[in-house]
Amino acid sequence: MRTFLISYDLAHPNRNKHVLATAIMSLGTSWARPLEQTWYVRADVAEIDIEHRLSGLLEGDDGLVVQAVHDDAQLTNTSLRWFRQRRTPFDIEASTNVIAFPVLGTLPAQAELPLAQAG
């Protein structure tokens, strides 16, 4: 399992912000969002795979950074809280802004992961 830093800058944040956030949360087994446009994701994939899945949701003026990182981080005025992925992963087509929600029912309860210790 590797940890990735994912950060983006959207020229028009109201267009794809929620679709992009949903796609990021579905990439791996757990995720954290210490800043509005900065994420940590734990996944068994390569950087290029993450870039490929997210790039279709970006427009020409948007920016994306995907980097494998170590678990050590220095945080100021923020915290790092890890959450487990709550839904099964799903693919989002780049040509649509429609999100398919899971069928109604009860999802198995999962405890939140503990807060990370910043050094």
C-alpha positions as CSV (number, residue, x, y, z in Angstrom):
1,M,0.0,0.0,0.0
2,R,1.4,3.4,-1.0
3,T,0.4,6.9,0.1
4,F,-0.1,9.6,-2.6
5,L,-0.4,13.3,-2.3
6,I,-3.0,14.6,-4.8
7,S,-3.5,18.3,-5.2
8,Y,-5.5,20.2,-7.9
9,D,-6.3,23.7,-9.0
10,L,-9.6,24.1,-10.8
11,A,-10.1,27.2,-13.1
12,H,-13.9,26.8,-12.6
13,P,-14.3,25.0,-9.2
14,N,-18.1,24.9,-9.3
15,R,-18.1,22.6,-12.4
16,N,-16.2,19.5,-11.4
17,K,-15.3,20.0,-7.7
18,H,-17.6,17.4,-6.3
19,V,-17.2,14.9,-9.1
20,L,-13.4,15.1,-8.7
21,A,-13.6,14.7,-4.9
22,T,-15.8,11.6,-5.3
23,A,-13.3,10.1,-7.8
24,I,-10.4,10.8,-5.4
25,M,-12.2,9.1,-2.5
26,S,-12.8,6.0,-4.7
27,L,-9.1,5.6,-5.7
28,G,-7.9,3.6,-2.7
29,T,-8.6,2.0,0.6
30,S,-8.5,5.2,2.7
31,W,-8.2,9.0,2.2
32,A,-7.5,12.2,4.1
33,R,-8.2,15.8,3.1
34,P,-6.1,18.1,5.2
35,L,-6.8,21.2,2.9
36,E,-9.6,22.0,0.5
37,Q,-7.8,20.9,-2.7
38,T,-5.1,18.6,-1.1
39,W,-5.7,14.9,-0.5
40,Y,-3.8,11.9,0.7
41,V,-4.9,8.6,-0.6
42,R,-3.6,5.1,0.3
43,A,-3.8,2.8,-2.8
44,D,-2.2,-0.1,-4.6
45,V,-1.8,1.7,-7.9
46,A,0.9,3.8,-9.7
47,E,0.9,7.6,-10.0
48,I,0.2,7.3,-13.8
49,D,-3.0,5.3,-13.0
50,I,-4.3,8.0,-10.7
51,E,-3.4,10.7,-13.2
52,H,-5.2,8.8,-15.9
53,R,-8.4,8.3,-13.9
54,L,-8.6,12.0,-12.8
55,S,-7.4,13.8,-15.9
56,G,-10.6,13.1,-17.8
57,L,-12.4,15.1,-15.1
58,L,-10.2,18.2,-15.7
59,E,-10.4,21.0,-18.2
60,G,-7.6,22.6,-20.1
61,D,-6.9,25.3,-17.5
62,D,-7.0,23.0,-14.5
63,G,-3.9,21.7,-12.7
64,L,-3.2,18.3,-11.1
65,V,-0.3,17.0,-9.0
66,V,0.0,13.3,-8.1
67,Q,3.0,12.2,-6.0
68,A,3.9,9.2,-4.0
69,V,4.9,10.3,-0.5
70,H,6.1,9.0,2.9
71,D,3.7,9.1,5.8
72,D,5.7,11.9,7.5
73,A,4.2,15.3,7.1
74,Q,4.6,18.7,8.8
75,L,1.1,20.3,9.3
76,T,0.4,23.8,10.5
77,N,-3.1,25.0,11.4
78,T,-4.7,21.8,10.1
79,S,-5.0,18.1,11.0
80,L,-4.8,14.8,9.1
81,R,-7.6,12.5,9.8
82,W,-7.9,9.3,7.7
83,F,-11.2,7.8,6.6
84,R,-11.8,4.4,5.1
85,Q,-13.5,4.2,1.7
86,R,-17.2,3.8,2.4
87,R,-18.5,2.7,-1.0
88,T,-17.3,0.2,-3.5
89,P,-15.2,1.9,-6.2
90,F,-17.0,2.9,-9.4
91,D,-15.8,4.4,-12.7
92,I,-16.9,7.9,-13.7
93,E,-17.0,8.6,-17.4
94,A,-15.2,11.8,-18.4
95,S,-18.0,12.8,-20.7
96,T,-20.7,13.0,-17.9
97,N,-21.3,14.9,-14.8
98,V,-23.8,12.3,-13.5
99,I,-22.9,10.4,-10.3
100,A,-24.6,7.0,-9.7
101,F,-25.4,6.6,-6.0
102,P,-25.4,3.1,-4.5
103,V,-28.7,1.3,-4.1
104,L,-30.5,2.1,-0.8
105,G,-29.6,-0.3,2.0
106,T,-27.4,-0.5,4.9
107,L,-23.7,-0.3,4.5
108,P,-21.5,-2.2,6.9
109,A,-20.3,0.1,9.7
110,Q,-16.6,1.0,9.7
111,A,-14.8,2.9,12.4
112,E,-12.9,6.0,11.3
113,L,-9.2,5.7,11.3
114,P,-7.2,7.5,14.1
115,L,-5.7,10.9,13.7
116,A,-2.2,10.9,12.2
117,Q,0.7,12.1,14.3
118,A,2.6,14.9,12.6
119,G,6.3,15.2,13.4
